[in-house]
Amino acid sequence: MRHPAMFSARLAGVLVIALIAFLTPVRLALPQSSLNFTQTKLTAADAAQYDYFGLSVALAGDTAIVGAYGKSDLAPNAGAAYAFARSTASWVQQARLGISDVLAGAYLGAVVATDGVQTAVGAPYAGIDAQDAGAVYLFSNASWQRQAIITPADPESPAQFGGAIAIGQNTLIVGAPLHDSYGRDAGAVYVFAFDGVAWVQRQKLIGADVVPGDRFGSALALSDGWLAVSAPLHGAGGAVYLFEFDGVAWVQRHKVSAGDTIAGDRFGSALALNNGWLAVGAPLHRVTGSFSGAVYLFEFNGASWPQRQKFVASDTVASDRFGSALALSGQRLVVGAPLHSANGPASGAVYVFDRSGATWIERAKLIGSDTDSGDRLGWSVDIDGNTIIAGAYGDALFGPATGAAYVFVDVTGAGATNTPLPIVTATPTATATPTATATPTATATPTATATPTATATATNTATATPTATATATNTATATATPTASHTATATATATSTATNTATPTPTATPTATATATNTATATATPVPTATPTATPTATPAPTATPTATPTASHTATATSTATNTATPTATPTATATATNTATATATATNTATATPTATATPTATATATATATATPTPMATATPSPTATVTPVILRPFLACVARRAPAGYVALFGYEVQGDASVQVPIGADNRFNRYRENLGQPTTFEPGKRRVAFAVVFDGLPLTWSLNGQTVTAHANYPIRCGSDAVLRIQPILECTLPDGNGASIARFGYRNDNAFNVAVPVWWQNFFVPRPIQRGQPIVFAPGRHRNVFSTGFSQGALVWLLDGRIAVATDSPVQACRFN
């Protein structure tokens, strides 16, 4: 996802007051009687680094589905999903989904959903009908065989069809948030129905007032004849559209939004819908600090969906991104806060809320017994009954972003001790079969149970105080079976007043690096030799006949050195082929046969006459012209480093290397592009030979950002191991040049900028490059060339202040002119 940045900490308080409405959220305290959960940790049988296992999760009864969209063992970033089944108290891996449909760069598993009968797995970058158009794969839960591949009737590049999924009762809803039918990135939602034989597209939905850039279809929720669709970039902070099925078609009935959100809050990033309640996450909303996040609750009263509650967790702080994932079941709501620092920075947490009447009360905080910094527990969540599953895609079991998923079961009141279940790991012999049959490959180790000689007794003490955290203390005698610790945490704090500003925080996500290495050898060195044979009579000089013409074949090998990124990565394909045709190369086979044509025959005379003997003249040795050796020109991109970019982003420094003596021209297009942006991001089109050159930088959100150049790719992501220094890429400074009344009661502002770097820096619109108030795009550039640039663009505004937020800095225009504008 791409999140536009909001106010930096430097924004003056007076400006905040001018632009932001204030609201005091409900800050919920834990009751003294907390819940008791067991814990199981799931990992894949073939787990590897950068799999991003746990990026998506789904739960239905005794079946759990976990997506690993970075899986690259069969093809780079092809992705995968895994099915687990619960047997008594353990979970066993049943199948790996997607083995028979490997497609490089598809990111299968970015989204998963299941209704217990069928499982839908999204591949939003699958290029089946068009590049990055997307697809959804349907699997039978009975056999885990693929049943169908779903694509829209109007595929488009890049629509990200499959970026959101909801399934139930022979109905499949698919979001395509970047679809352009109703304007660039306006988005669309497709409805498919199973007619007994096949899945048929029935409808294509769009919100009544959706405009370009809204990204309608970013999140979906389906329940009881209602469909909720989010457009997180719509209006002042986002909106959610509610459609009702009237027996024939889905009809828009309502639209909900929050009165206190601002642009960039991402209201609607996550949705949950059940029993007439709608939960909406706004993970970048400012409550207890920048990007602390919030959740809004709406209830259907028979005629409309009024807002009933807004809340954060009892210990939510800045950058937690509370509300990034949501799940509802009955009277229980689960909320993910993946950047909460419970067991280290961004270790993550999951909060459990129960409804009492019309009020939702915080009951538990789940952090996992072994989570660590960067695990991001709570990036994805789901719930069914008393069972909760949460993804932690950053878990580093076998290297960065291997990923894991945790299953928490509420055993409160069941008489069970508070002993978490052991980690589920794969058996060493587990292998993926081409047909993805259901083969158990992961077996849980025995569940810790009490024995006659060692009885485990949990003594949980929780005391609610305004500032203290009540922690359950478990005392158990050691046994030979494994034990774990209680993960529920009770917290009680006082209600706080929050100031709404918003600055999006990126999350570290999928990463992928592909390096193509071309090896070319073109050498032709024939050595012809002509050896004449003596002949009495000169015969024509022998002709040198080439017997072999060597052709140098250029061999290009694309070797992927790292896998798994977040954003789709193109498969590196070496396209340069050099064929060397040797010039004037020959191996002379000269055979000179002496033909005696003047042999003296003695005549019988009285005087003997000696026969003349011919002395041959040696023939010249043929010396071939030197063979021309062509050195192929090899162009490679490289990623120099990645650095954290406060307040909520990253910056990547890209470069290239040309091996050869000639420059290379590669225009912006299919051979010189970025995976998540259609625009030029400042990359060069002329590549000069010589040493490695740092060429440009891109400010981004931490999700995989891949540069494809001449068939080779490099990918930047939040966890890229080579880190830039703090001054490697200096910030771009936006500058207000002047303001001028337009004569109609409004004002005109003209802006410029300064780039103190020696290279281009790209700051895409929607991400740390936007205006407040909307529209956020007002003609500002996204590529900033080195130097001071004056009067780059102008924009009008009606009243108050107009703020350009760029790369963590701001320029503010008011209706009081700072200096007169001189317009050409």
PEQUIDA-V235103 format. One record per run of one state. SS is the DSSP state (helix for helix, strand for strand, loop for the rest). FROM is the first residue (numbers start at 0). TO is the last residue. If there is no record, write none. Layout:
ss:SS from:FROM to:TO
ss:SS from:FROM to:TO
This chain:
ss:loop from:0 to:11
ss:helix from:12 to:18
ss:loop from:19 to:24
ss:strand from:25 to:26
ss:loop from:27 to:35
ss:strand from:36 to:41
ss:loop from:42 to:51
ss:strand from:52 to:59
ss:loop from:60 to:61
ss:strand from:62 to:67
ss:loop from:68 to:77
ss:strand from:78 to:86
ss:loop from:87 to:88
ss:strand from:89 to:96
ss:loop from:97 to:97
ss:helix from:98 to:100
ss:loop from:101 to:106
ss:strand from:107 to:107
ss:loop from:108 to:109
ss:strand from:110 to:113
ss:loop from:114 to:116
ss:strand from:117 to:122
ss:loop from:123 to:132
ss:strand from:133 to:139
ss:loop from:140 to:144
ss:strand from:145 to:149
ss:loop from:150 to:159
ss:strand from:160 to:167
ss:loop from:168 to:169
ss:strand from:170 to:175
ss:loop from:176 to:185
ss:strand from:186 to:193
ss:loop from:194 to:197
ss:strand from:198 to:204
ss:loop from:205 to:214
ss:strand from:215 to:215
ss:loop from:216 to:218
ss:strand from:219 to:222
ss:loop from:223 to:224
ss:strand from:225 to:230
ss:loop from:231 to:237
ss:strand from:238 to:244
ss:loop from:245 to:248
ss:strand from:249 to:255
ss:loop from:256 to:268
ss:strand from:269 to:273
ss:loop from:274 to:275
ss:strand from:276 to:281
ss:loop from:282 to:291
ss:strand from:292 to:299
ss:loop from:300 to:303
ss:strand from:304 to:311
ss:loop from:312 to:320
ss:strand from:321 to:321
ss:loop from:322 to:323
ss:strand from:324 to:328
ss:loop from:329 to:330
ss:strand from:331 to:336
ss:loop from:337 to:346
ss:strand from:347 to:355
ss:loop from:356 to:357
ss:strand from:358 to:365
ss:loop from:366 to:375
ss:strand from:376 to:376
ss:loop from:377 to:378
ss:strand from:379 to:383
ss:loop from:384 to:385
ss:strand from:386 to:391
ss:loop from:392 to:401
ss:strand from:402 to:409
ss:loop from:410 to:421
ss:strand from:422 to:425
ss:loop from:426 to:440
ss:strand from:441 to:443
ss:loop from:444 to:449
ss:strand from:450 to:450
ss:loop from:451 to:452
ss:strand from:453 to:453
ss:loop from:454 to:454
ss:strand from:455 to:458
ss:loop from:459 to:467
ss:strand from:468 to:470
ss:loop from:471 to:471
ss:strand from:472 to:475
ss:loop from:476 to:486
ss:strand from:487 to:490
ss:loop from:491 to:513
ss:strand from:514 to:519
ss:loop from:520 to:527
ss:strand from:528 to:530
ss:loop from:531 to:549
ss:strand from:550 to:558
ss:loop from:559 to:577
ss:strand from:578 to:580
ss:loop from:581 to:587
ss:strand from:588 to:590
ss:loop from:591 to:632
ss:strand from:633 to:644
ss:loop from:645 to:647
ss:strand from:648 to:658
ss:loop from:659 to:662
ss:strand from:663 to:664
ss:loop from:665 to:667
ss:strand from:668 to:668
ss:loop from:669 to:670
ss:strand from:671 to:673
ss:loop from:674 to:684
ss:strand from:685 to:686
ss:loop from:687 to:688
ss:strand from:689 to:699
ss:loop from:700 to:703
ss:strand from:704 to:708
ss:loop from:709 to:710
ss:strand from:711 to:715
ss:loop from:716 to:721
ss:strand from:722 to:722
ss:loop from:723 to:731
ss:strand from:732 to:740
ss:loop from:741 to:745
ss:strand from:746 to:754
ss:loop from:755 to:758
ss:strand from:759 to:762
ss:loop from:763 to:767
ss:strand from:768 to:771
ss:loop from:772 to:781
ss:strand from:782 to:783
ss:loop from:784 to:785
ss:strand from:786 to:796
ss:loop from:797 to:799
ss:strand from:800 to:805
ss:loop from:806 to:807
ss:strand from:808 to:813
ss:loop from:814 to:823
